[in-house]
Amino acid sequence: MSDKQTGSAKLIKLSVILAIFSVIIVGVLLLPKGFKDDLSVIGQGGVSVVLTHDKNLVGGTTKMALLNKVRPDYIDKVNFLAVDVNTPIGRDFMQQQQVGPIALVMFGLDGTRQAVFRRGVSEADLRLTLNQLLSPQ
């Protein structure tokens, strides 16, 4: 083949570039929005909710949507955190807390684990638990 690319070679090259770009865009879109991953805030005087998630599992997306429903009402009072279970931090957190790749782990003001929701948590359940954790004892 000469130095000039044929039309089909250019098309293949463009397709590969577009495919790579698309994968990058989808990966960015699947990241949790507005969630921090700094677990050091647990026990620093605020209630914390940690979502363990795996972008490859639908359940994590469902739990994230649930958190996004309640988050505006608690954003000034609760640390909303997320850890990707495919990272060392996420794997360590799962092991320490003995939870799987899709869970909500709730911590009180002093950092003690107060609740774990693995499946079937409703918005009402989540709000009730958050209100209990935030109310003075």
N, C-alpha and C positions, 0 to 999 in steps of 0.2 A: 504494500500500500504506500502511496506517496505521502508527502508531508501534509497534504491537505486531507482533512477528514471527509469521509463520505457523509451524505445526509443522514443515513441510519446510525452511524457512529456518533454524530452530534446529538441525535435524538436520544440515544442510549445514555450518553454522558449527561444530558440535561435531565433525563428521567431519574438517574441515580442521585444527582444533586437535589432535585425536588423531593425525592423519597427521604433522603437524610434530613433535609430541612423540615419536612413534615413530622418525622419522628421526634425531632428536637422540640418542635412546637407542641405536639401532643404531650410530651413529657413535662414541659413547663406548665401546661394547662392542668395536669393531674396533680400538681403539687398543692397541698392545702394552703388556702389563702387566709391570711390574717392570724395564723397560728404560729406561735413561737416554738422553738425546740430547746430552749434553755431550761433544763430540768433543775438547775440550781435555785430557781425561785420557789420551789416547793419548800414549805415550812418557813418562809420568810415573812409570815404575817398575813398572807392572803390564802383564800381557798384556791385550789388548783385542780383542774380537770385535764387529764392526759389522755389523748386519743392515740392508741396504737393502731397504725394503719399500714396496709400493703396496697399500693396502687393497683395491683393485679387482682384484688379481691373486691367484689361488689359491696360486701358488708361494710367495709371501711368508708366507702363513699356515702352509704346510707347513714352511718353514724355521724359523719362530717356534716351532712345536710341537716340532721337533727340538731347538732350543736350550733349550726349557723342560724337556726330558727330562734334559739333561746339566747344566743350570745349578745344581741343588742341590749337586752334587758339586764345583763350582768357584766358587761364589759369593764365597768369601773370597779367591780368587786371581786372578779374571778380571773385567775390566770388560765387562759385557754392555750393548752400546749398540744403539740402533736409530734410523735416520733415515728419515723419510717423504720419498720421492722427489718428492712434490708440493709440497715446501717449498723455499725458497732454499737452506737448509743441505743438504738431501738432494740437490738438483740439483748443487750445488757439489761435494759429496763424490763423487757418481757421476762427474762430469767429471774431478776430480783423480785418482781411483783407476781410471778407465777401466773401470767396471763398469756393469751394467744395473740395472734396478729390483728384481731379485731376486738378491741375492748375500750371501755371508758373507765379510767381509774381516777377516783376522786379523793383528794387529800384535804384535811382540815387545816385550820390556821397554823397549827404547830407542825404540820407535815406528816401527821399520822394518816395512814390509809383509812378512809371511812366507808367507801363503797366501790364496788366493781360491777359494771354492767357489761355482760358479754353478748347477750342476745335479747331481743324482745323488749327493749326499753322504750317507753313512750315519752313524748314531750312532757306530759303531766308528771310522770315518774321523775324525770330529770329535774324539772322545776321544783318539785317537792323536796328532793334531796338537796338541791342547791340552797333552797330557802332554809332548810334545817341546818345546813352547815354554816350559813351566814347569820343565823339568829343567835343572839347572845345566850349563853348557857346559864 
